[in-house]
């Protein structure tokens, strides 16, 4: 190719790039104009479809009921996270959903203020990339960040994608998919995303996943029958008396009293088996708060079952686990909790449950 031919080729590429850019700008401008003059344009100061109402009270609690319904409506649209309930403040819920420590945050600048009921159906089309959850929060006109809800009016939005899970870190393909889909969502709601640098995001994701992998600890103690194998039918009754919740799928859960679980039990045989001679109690360490004393409770349960079932507590090699060894393991668990606390990912916290779920 001659210099002239090369110059012509380069010039053609530049011209094509300018044309594509101009077309994109025209597309955005048309959508902005359409939104600005559409009949259902979000005007947060002038509402023709909503009459202004003064507060009113009656002896039957009408105003109080409305407040409760409004609060319930807000929570009905928020993903349920460990450690939150209908009384959790909106600002706290927002931090739980889009957390600077474990999420990649992507600000979304809005052309105009928007109502939650208008954008929620669009935002809900982007809930995951790979196995990483994606959440959105909004800056309410009252000045507080909160989960996007029906009835809310927002001047800014923020997206967050979790940087790591128990299995993998956010990778380049997932991040590229996120950005592609997020640009489409942003275009539909009249927003402009501020995209973080991929290299920096990937570095943060790998760092967080190293922490998760290094603290993905599960501790087990085993009960070995001193005599004949236990009948599963008899065993179920003994475990229920001990406080276990026997699930239809064959899992045995020790509840923590607040809707969560302390530890689980496995019969080490397939569902439908008639007998077993070995039980395993298992504690998912990063998912149980130190205040629950999960390991201590699990050991106490094992000791109670020893008397009930005529068994012995052993390790994975069937060597007896005596009190000094159990005490040493408990000290290691306490050190583990301190490490997680120092990293601001306390065991049993919302952050930990998101990362280790």
C-alpha positions in Angstrom: 0.0 0.0 0.0 1.3 3.4 -1.0 1.5 6.4 1.4 -1.4 8.0 -0.4 -3.5 4.8 -0.2 -2.7 4.5 3.5 -3.6 8.1 4.1 -6.9 7.6 2.4 -7.6 4.5 4.5 -6.8 6.3 7.8 -8.9 9.2 6.7 -11.9 6.9 6.0 -11.6 5.4 9.4 -11.6 8.8 11.1 -14.6 10.0 9.1 -16.5 6.8 9.9 -15.7 7.2 13.6 -17.0 10.8 13.5 -20.2 9.7 11.8 -20.8 7.0 14.4 -20.1 9.4 17.2 -22.5 12.0 15.8 -25.2 9.4 15.2 -24.8 8.3 18.9 -25.1 11.9 20.1 -28.2 12.5 17.9 -29.7 9.3 19.4 -29.1 10.5 22.9 -30.5 13.9 22.1 -33.6 12.5 20.6 -34.2 10.3 23.6 -33.6 13.3 25.9 -36.1 15.5 24.0 -38.7 12.6 24.0 -38.4 12.2 27.7 -38.5 15.9 28.4 -41.8 16.5 26.4 -43.5 13.1 26.9 -46.9 13.2 28.6 -45.7 11.1 31.6 -42.5 13.2 32.2 -41.3 13.0 35.8 -41.9 16.5 37.3 -41.2 16.3 41.0 -42.6 19.7 41.8 -45.8 19.6 39.7 -47.9 16.5 39.7 -51.2 16.5 37.9 -51.9 12.8 38.8 -51.3 13.2 42.5 -53.5 15.4 44.7 -51.8 17.0 47.7 -53.1 15.7 51.0 -52.7 17.2 54.5 -51.9 14.8 57.3 -55.1 13.5 59.1 -55.7 11.4 62.1 -58.6 9.3 63.2 -59.3 7.0 66.2 -58.9 3.9 64.0 -55.3 4.7 63.2 -55.7 5.7 59.6 -52.6 7.9 59.4 -50.5 5.4 61.3 -51.7 2.6 59.1 -50.7 4.6 56.0 -47.3 5.2 57.4 -46.9 1.5 58.1 -48.1 0.6 54.6 -45.7 3.1 53.1 -42.8 1.7 55.1 -43.8 -1.9 54.1 -44.1 -0.9 50.5 -40.5 0.4 50.6 -39.2 -2.9 52.2 -41.3 -5.1 49.8 -39.1 -3.8 46.9 -35.8 -4.3 48.7 -33.8 -7.6 48.4 -33.8 -9.5 51.7 -30.4 -9.4 53.2 -29.1 -11.1 56.4 -29.2 -8.7 59.3 -32.0 -6.5 57.9 -35.7 -6.4 58.7 -38.6 -4.0 58.2 -37.3 -1.7 60.9 -33.9 -1.2 59.4 -33.4 2.4 58.4 -33.3 3.1 54.6 -29.8 4.6 54.7 -28.5 1.4 56.4 -30.3 -0.7 53.8 -28.6 1.3 51.0 -25.1 0.7 52.4 -26.0 -3.0 52.7 -27.0 -3.2 49.1 -24.2 -1.1 47.5 -21.3 -1.4 49.9 -18.0 0.4 49.0 -16.0 -2.4 50.7 -17.3 -5.4 48.7 -18.9 -3.8 45.6 -17.7 -2.0 42.5 -19.7 1.3 42.7 -20.9 2.9 39.5 -22.5 6.4 39.8 -25.4 7.1 37.4 -26.0 10.8 36.7 -29.7 11.6 35.9 -30.9 14.1 33.3 -33.9 14.8 35.4 -35.3 13.5 38.7 -37.1 10.2 38.3 -39.7 8.2 40.2 -39.0 4.8 41.5 -42.0 3.2 40.1 -40.9 4.3 36.6 -37.4 2.9 36.8 -37.8 -0.2 38.9 -39.0 -2.4 36.1 -36.0 -1.4 34.0 -33.5 -1.8 36.8 -34.8 -5.2 37.7 -33.7 -6.5 34.3 -30.2 -6.3 35.6 -29.9 -8.3 38.8 -26.9 -10.5 38.2 -23.8 -10.9 36.0 -22.5 -14.4 36.3 -23.1 -15.3 39.9 -22.5 -11.7 41.2 -25.5 -9.7 42.3 -26.1 -6.2 41.0 -28.0 -3.7 43.2 -29.2 -0.1 42.8 -29.7 2.7 45.3 -30.9 6.3 44.8 -30.4 9.7 46.3 -33.9 10.6 47.4 -35.1 14.2 47.1 -35.0 14.4 50.9 -31.2 14.1 50.7 -30.8 10.4 51.8 -29.6 7.4 49.9 -32.0 4.5 49.9 -33.0 1.4 48.0 -35.0 2.3 44.9 -38.7 1.9 45.8 -42.2 2.7 44.5 -43.1 6.2 45.5 -39.6 7.4 45.9 -38.2 10.3 43.8 -34.5 10.3 43.0 -31.9 12.8 41.8 -29.0 10.4 41.5 -28.5 6.7 41.2 -25.7 4.3 42.0 -25.2 0.8 40.8 -23.1 -1.8 42.7 -21.8 -5.2 41.5 -20.3 -7.5 44.1 -16.6 -7.9 43.5 -16.3 -11.5 44.7 -18.3 -14.5 45.9 -17.3 -17.7 47.7 -16.4 -19.3 44.4 -14.9 -16.6 42.1 -13.8 -13.0 41.7 -15.6 -10.7 39.3 -13.8 -11.3 36.0 -13.3 -9.4 32.8 -16.2 -11.1 30.9 -18.6 -10.4 33.7 -17.6 -6.8 34.0 -17.8 -6.3 30.3 -21.3 -7.8 30.3 -22.3 -5.5 33.2 -21.1 -2.4 31.4 -22.9 -3.3 28.2 -26.1 -4.0 29.9 -25.8 -1.1 32.3 -25.3 1.3 29.4 -28.6 0.0 27.8 -30.4 0.4 31.2 -29.0 3.9 31.7 -30.1 4.9 28.2 -33.7 3.7 29.0 -33.9 5.7 32.2 -32.1 8.8 31.1 -28.8 8.3 33.0 -25.1 8.5 32.2 -22.9 5.9 34.0 -19.4 6.8 35.2 -17.6 3.6 34.4 -14.6 2.7 36.6 -11.4 1.5 35.0 -11.5 -2.3 34.4 -7.9 -2.9 35.4 -8.5 -1.3 38.8 -11.8 -3.1 39.3 -10.2 -6.5 38.5 -7.4 -5.8 40.9 -9.9 -5.0 43.7 -11.9 -8.1 42.9 -8.9 -10.4 43.0 -7.8 -8.9 46.3 -11.2 -9.4 47.9 -11.5 -13.0 46.6 -8.1 -13.8 48.1 -9.5 -12.7 51.5 -12.7 -14.7 51.0 -10.8 -17.8 50.0 -8.4 -17.5 52.9 -11.3 -17.2 55.4 -13.7 -19.8 53.9 -13.5 -22.0 57.0 -15.9 -24.8 58.0 -15.3 -26.7 61.2 -16.7 -30.2 61.9 -16.9 -32.6 64.7 -18.0 -36.2 64.3 -20.0 -38.6 66.4 -19.2 -42.3 66.0 -21.5 -45.0 67.3 -20.0 -47.1 70.1 -22.2 -50.0 69.1 -24.6 -50.9 66.3 -25.5 -48.3 63.6 -28.3 -46.0 64.5 -31.7 -46.3 62.8 -32.5 -43.2 60.8 -36.1 -43.2 62.0 -35.0 -43.4 65.6 -32.3 -40.8 65.0 -34.7 -38.2 63.7 -36.6 -38.3 66.9 -33.5 -37.9 69.0 -32.3 -34.9 66.8 -35.6 -33.2 67.0 -35.5 -33.5 70.8 -32.0 -32.0 70.7 -33.5 -28.9 68.9 -32.6 -29.7 65.3 -35.0 -28.6 62.5 -35.4 -31.6 60.2 -36.0 -30.3 56.7 -37.9 -32.2 54.0 -34.8 -32.5 51.9 -33.1 -34.4 54.6 -31.0 -31.5 56.0 -30.7 -31.1 59.8 -30.4 -27.5 60.9 -29.8 -26.1 64.4 -31.6 -22.7 64.3 -30.2 -19.7 66.0 -33.5 -18.4 67.2 -33.6 -15.4 64.9 -34.4 -17.1 61.6 -30.8 -18.1 60.9 -28.7 -21.2 61.6 -25.9 -22.0 64.0 -24.7 -25.2 62.4 -25.8 -28.3 60.5 -25.7 -32.0 60.9 -25.1 -34.7 58.2 -25.9 -38.4 58.6 -23.2 -39.1 56.0 -25.5 -41.5 54.1 -27.8 -40.9 51.1 -31.4 -39.8 51.6 -33.5 -42.9 52.1 -30.8 -45.0 53.9 -32.0 -46.9 56.9 -29.0 -46.6 59.2 -25.8 -44.7 59.9 -23.0 -45.1 62.3 -21.5 -41.6 61.9 -22.8 -38.1 62.2 -21.0 -34.9 61.3 -21.8 -31.5 62.9 -20.6 -28.6 60.7 -20.1 -24.9 61.5 -19.8 -22.4 58.7 -17.5 -20.1 60.7 -17.6 -16.8 58.7 -21.4 -17.0 58.6 -22.0 -17.1 62.4 -21.4 -14.1 64.6 -18.9 -14.5 67.5 -21.7 -13.5 69.9 -23.5 -16.7 68.9 -20.6 -18.9 70.1 -21.3 -21.2 67.2 -18.4 -23.6 68.0 -19.1 -23.7 71.7 -22.8 -24.4 71.0 -21.9 -27.1 68.4 -19.5 -28.9 70.9 -22.2 -28.7 73.6 -24.7 -30.2 71.3 -22.3 -33.0 70.3 -21.6 -33.8 74.0 -25.4 -34.0 74.7 -25.8 -36.4 71.8 -23.0 -38.5 73.1 -25.1 -39.4 76.1 -28.3 -39.7 74.1 -27.0 -41.9 71.4 -24.1 -43.8 73.0 -21.4 -42.2 70.8 -17.9 -40.7 71.0 -16.7 -37.4 69.5 -13.9 -38.0 67.0 -12.0 -36.0 64.3 -12.1 -36.8 60.6 -9.5 -39.6 61.2 -11.8 -41.2 63.9 -9.3 -40.1 66.6 -11.1 -39.1 69.8 -11.4 -35.3 70.4 -10.9 -34.6 74.0 -11.6 -31.3 75.8 -8.0 -29.9 75.5 -8.1 -30.3 71.7 -11.6 -28.8 71.5 -10.4 -25.8 73.6 -7.4 -25.3 71.3 -9.7 -25.3 68.3 -12.0 -22.8 70.0 -9.0 -20.5 70.5 -8.2 -20.7 66.8 -11.9 -19.8 66.0 -11.5 -16.7 68.2 -8.3 -15.7 66.3 -10.2 -16.2 63.1 -13.0 -13.8 64.3 -10.4 -11.2 65.2 -8.9 -11.3 61.7 -12.3 -10.9 60.1 -13.2 -8.0 62.4 -9.9 -6.3 61.6 -10.8 -6.6 57.9 -14.2 -4.9 58.6 -15.9 -8.1 57.4 -17.1 -9.4 60.7 -18.3 -13.0 60.8 -22.1 -13.2 60.6 -22.4 -9.6 59.4 -24.3 -8.6 56.2 -21.0 -8.2 54.4 -19.9 -11.7 55.4 -23.2 -13.3 54.5 -23.1 -11.7 51.1 -19.6 -12.8 50.4 -19.9 -16.4 51.9 -23.4 -17.2 50.8 
